């Protein structure tokens, strides 16, 4: 009977993909129809320009659709029986200020290590990298505003962590699978979810880190925090570094990111600076 949870985990992933990309197509279609009703054939160009000019609003609309489905799914699957307060206590009992310090430094290292991955992709497949950069330029990820904050820093961490490190990882845990295997599966799903080769490659490794943090702290809140920092550092911080730091300093930071990543992971694993808390490992997350 436990094997049925593999199917449920896959169903969650398929549902997310259908809601995200089906919702994207539906919203685009509705905008085009609205443009045609307002201005006839000229409305098609108006609709296209609207979507290009306001990508963050479009992204918010796309994310709200699956969020409205997946959060209740998570609530009824893993929160309702225990109660919200008890679940919140369980997800916060291992958290401390130093935890979030480590998460911030870990994210800083992971974000700059991503630059090495992208450099490798650019060397091996420059056309793939060019397509990715064009995608980023039209995504609105560097058009800073309240809409940008919602579409980049708030909705993605909430939805994606609820789905991948919440629903999928916990359903895989119910199969009896070891955490190592469950973590790889959800990270593969996380990479596929981004639907392009460059992002898929580095988000697989990011997914492994996020899954480990969920397991290590027995909490979905920690990977949510790292996801927030990762998106923030990957946009505002990287842009700031590019503007104020010489190229050789940026290069040193990138080269130092891998050993820093290893050091911080060791600190997280061995609870350096944290109080020792007697817990059953993976009681709530796998």
Rosetta blueprint (number, residue, H / E / L):
1 X L
2 X L
3 X L
4 X H
5 X H
6 X H
7 X H
8 X H
9 X H
10 X H
11 X H
12 X H
13 X H
14 X H
15 X H
16 X H
17 X H
18 X H
19 X H
20 X H
21 X H
22 X H
23 X H
24 X H
25 X H
26 X H
27 X H
28 X H
29 X H
30 X H
31 X H
32 X H
33 X H
34 X H
35 X H
36 X H
37 X H
38 X H
39 X H
40 X L
41 X L
42 X H
43 X H
44 X H
45 X H
46 X H
47 X H
48 X H
49 X H
50 X H
51 X H
52 X H
53 X H
54 X L
55 X H
56 X H
57 X H
58 X H
59 X H
60 X H
61 X H
62 X H
63 X H
64 X H
65 X H
66 X H
67 X H
68 X H
69 X H
70 X H
71 X H
72 X H
73 X H
74 X H
75 X H
76 X H
77 X H
78 X H
79 X H
80 X L
81 X L
82 X L
83 X L
84 X H
85 X H
86 X H
87 X H
88 X H
89 X H
90 X H
91 X H
92 X H
93 X L
94 X L
95 X L
96 X L
97 X H
98 X H
99 X H
100 X H
101 X H
102 X H
103 X H
104 X H
105 X H
106 X H
107 X H
108 X H
109 X H
110 X H
111 X H
112 X H
113 X H
114 X H
115 X H
116 X H
117 X H
118 X H
119 X H
120 X H
121 X H
122 X H
123 X H
124 X H
125 X L
126 X H
127 X H
128 X H
129 X H
130 X H
131 X H
132 X H
133 X H
134 X H
135 X H
136 X H
137 X H
138 X L
139 X L
140 X L
141 X L
142 X L
143 X L
144 X L
145 X L
146 X H
147 X H
148 X H
149 X H
150 X H
151 X H
152 X H
153 X H
154 X H
155 X H
156 X H
157 X H
158 X H
159 X H
160 X H
161 X H
162 X H
163 X H
164 X H
165 X H
166 X H
167 X H
168 X H
169 X H
170 X H
171 X H
172 X H
173 X H
174 X H
175 X L
176 X L
177 X L
178 X L
179 X H
180 X H
181 X H
182 X H
183 X H
184 X H
185 X H
186 X H
187 X H
188 X H
189 X H
190 X H
191 X H
192 X H
193 X H
194 X L
195 X L
196 X L
197 X H
198 X H
199 X H
200 X H
201 X H
202 X H
203 X H
204 X H
205 X H
206 X H
207 X H
208 X H
209 X H
210 X H
211 X H
212 X H
213 X H
214 X H
215 X H
216 X H
217 X L
218 X L
219 X L
220 X H
221 X H
222 X H
223 X H
224 X H
225 X H
226 X H
227 X H
228 X H
229 X H
230 X H
231 X H
232 X H
233 X H
234 X H
235 X H
236 X H
237 X H
238 X H
239 X H
240 X H
241 X H
242 X H
243 X H
244 X H
245 X L
246 X L
247 X H
248 X H
249 X H
250 X H
251 X H
252 X H
253 X H
254 X H
255 X H
256 X H
257 X H
258 X H
259 X H
260 X H
261 X H
262 X H
263 X H
264 X H
265 X H
266 X H
267 X H
268 X H
269 X H
270 X L
271 X L
272 X L
273 X L
274 X L
275 X L
276 X L
277 X L
278 X L
279 X L
280 X L
281 X L
282 X L
283 X L
284 X L
285 X L
286 X L
